[in-house]
Every structure is written in C-alpha cells, then in structure tokens.
Amino acid sequence: MPREIGLLTSLLHLNLDKNTLYGGIPNLAKLTSLQLLRMSSNQLTGPLPKDLAEVTTLASLDLESNTFTGMIPSEWRSLTNLFFLGLRLNDIDGSLPADVFECLNDLRYVDLEGNKIQGTIPTQIGQLSKMESLYLEKNQLSGTLPTHLANLKNLNELLLYGNLLSGSVPKEYTNMKSLTFFWIHGTDLSGTLDNIFCTDKFVESLSADCAGDPIEISCMCCSQCCDSFGTSCRQNLG
C-alpha cells in the first residue's frame, strides 16, 4: 500500500476490501477526518497499527480476514467513537485489553472470531451498554463467564464456542432478554441452562454440549446439542 494514502487528510471513507493488498498498513495518523476504514479479505500482515489511535473520528474499523499478528493495541482506547470493530480471522494473540473495552462505550458490534486470543473475558465488556453483537468464538479464552455480561440488555448475539471456558453459565444471564443467539458448545462449561433460558424461552438459537455421554450441560430447550468436543452436533433437540 502506498504511504501517500496517509496524506489524504480530508478523507472520510476508505474501503479497500477484497483485493490482494499485502504488507503493512501505512501510517494513517494524519487522517483526522476518517470515519470508516475497511481493508478486509486482503493479505495484510504485521502488527495492528497503533497510530490508528490518532484517528479519533473513526467509527467503523474492519480488518477481517488478513494475517495481522500481536495484541490489540492498548492505544486504541482513544477511539471513543468506534461502534464497529471487525478483526476476525487473523493471527491476533495475547489477552483482551481491559482498558480498551473500558473506554469504547459506543461499541455495538465486535467480531474477534478465529484468532489466538488468550486469557479471560474482561468484566469491563459488561459496561458496554450499546453492545448488540459479540463474537469471541474459536479463540483460546479461558476462565469463567463474567456475570457482568448480564448487564448487556441490548445484546442480540453472543458466540463463545470453541474456547477453553470453564465453570457454569451465570444465572443472571436470564435477564438478557434481547439475546437471540447464544452458542457455547466446544467449551469446558458445565452445569445447567434449564433455569436460565428454558423457563421463559427467549433465545431462538441456543447451542451447548448437551449431547454425548456424559452430558456436560443440561439444556431442555437447546436448538442444537453437541458432544463434549463440540464437533458432533444434532439439531432441534430439547
């Protein structure tokens, strides 16, 4: 990518999706009017650019389906106008930076699927009251599910499958009445979902490790039950 792109100081939208761009992203710190940056489905490499923290007007950032490495920069906590963050299908690792999610209060859509992110889910995510879709599946997240996520009253989709999560689903999740997709198969979670989602069924698509022998999760109303590995799944059980 030509570094001269970083001189287009009046640029509002930059969409370079689905090309064959390679290498790193040039310094874009001077694009102080940029609102939308899309570079998904390319061959971009290197660390996620810290200098994007200077583009505080940025509202939508989509870098999905590339080969970015390293952690999500803590400097991105200055992107307080961001409502869309798409980083799925990269090689991002490290933990989720709690200080970033603590500051980005306008986030509504976050997709981090298919990376190598480790550690626990920050409780600060539970403060993002506008969040509607949260995709954390197919990473290496561990620990228990934060009770704080029950505060996300506008959350429609919460996909956590294919992680190393353990413990049980907090009973407080029964208050997430906007939730329509909740997938937790292929994890080490156990216990029951019956008294959380089945008494007053409101989740349309509910998937857990509720098949096989032994059953890891009891769930009478799951729309999909998988074995303990999350690989062999059967539909419409409950």
C-alpha positions, 0 to 999 in steps of 0.5 A, spaced: 500 500 500 502 506 498 504 511 504 501 517 500 494 514 502 496 517 509 496 524 506 489 524 504 487 528 510 480 530 508 478 523 507 472 520 510 471 513 507 476 508 505 474 501 503 479 497 500 476 490 501 477 484 497 483 485 493 490 482 494 493 488 498 499 485 502 504 488 507 503 493 512 498 498 513 501 505 512 501 510 517 494 513 517 495 518 523 494 524 519 487 522 517 483 526 522 477 526 518 476 518 517 470 515 519 470 508 516 476 504 514 475 497 511 481 493 508 478 486 509 479 479 505 486 482 503 493 479 505 495 484 510 500 482 515 504 485 521 502 488 527 495 492 528 497 499 527 497 503 533 497 510 530 490 508 528 489 511 535 490 518 532 484 517 528 479 519 533 473 520 528 473 513 526 467 509 527 467 503 523 474 499 523 474 492 519 480 488 518 477 481 517 480 476 514 488 478 513 494 475 517 495 481 522 499 478 528 500 481 536 495 484 541 490 489 540 493 495 541 492 498 548 492 505 544 486 504 541 482 506 547 482 513 544 477 511 539 471 513 543 467 513 537 468 506 534 461 502 534 464 497 529 470 493 530 471 487 525 478 483 526 476 476 525 480 471 522 487 473 523 493 471 527 491 476 533 494 473 540 495 475 547 489 477 552 483 482 551 485 489 553 481 491 559 482 498 558 480 498 551 473 495 552 473 500 558 473 506 554 469 504 547 462 505 550 459 506 543 461 499 541 455 495 538 458 490 534 465 486 535 467 480 531 474 477 534 472 470 531 478 465 529 484 468 532 489 466 538 486 470 543 488 468 550 486 469 557 479 471 560 473 475 558 474 482 561 468 484 566 469 491 563 465 488 556 459 488 561 459 496 561 458 496 554 451 498 554 450 499 546 453 492 545 448 488 540 453 483 537 459 479 540 463 474 537 469 471 541 468 464 538 474 459 536 479 463 540 483 460 546 479 464 552 479 461 558 476 462 565 469 463 567 463 467 564 463 474 567 456 475 570 457 482 568 455 480 561 448 480 564 448 487 564 448 487 556 440 488 555 441 490 548 445 484 546 442 480 540 448 475 539 453 472 543 458 466 540 463 463 545 464 456 542 470 453 541 474 456 547 477 453 553 471 456 558 470 453 564 465 453 570 457 454 569 453 459 565 451 465 570 444 465 572 443 472 571 444 471 564 436 470 564 435 477 564 438 478 557 432 478 554 434 481 547 439 475 546 437 471 540 443 467 539 447 464 544 452 458 542 457 455 547 458 448 545 466 446 544 467 449 551 469 446 558 462 449 561 458 445 565 452 445 569 445 447 567 441 452 562 434 449 564 433 455 569 436 460 565 433 460 558 428 454 558 423 457 563 421 463 559 424 461 552 427 467 549 433 465 545 431 462 538 438 459 537 441 456 543 447 451 542 451 447 548 454 440 549 448 437 551 449 431 547 454 425 548 455 421 554 456 424 559 452 430 558 456 436 560 450 441 560 443 440 561 439 444 556 431 442 555 430 447 550 437 447 546 436 448 538 442 444 537 446 439 542 453 437 541 458 432 544 463 434 549 468 436 543 463 440 540 464 437 533 458 432 533 452 436 533 444 434 532 439 439 531 432 441 534 433 437 540 430 439 547 
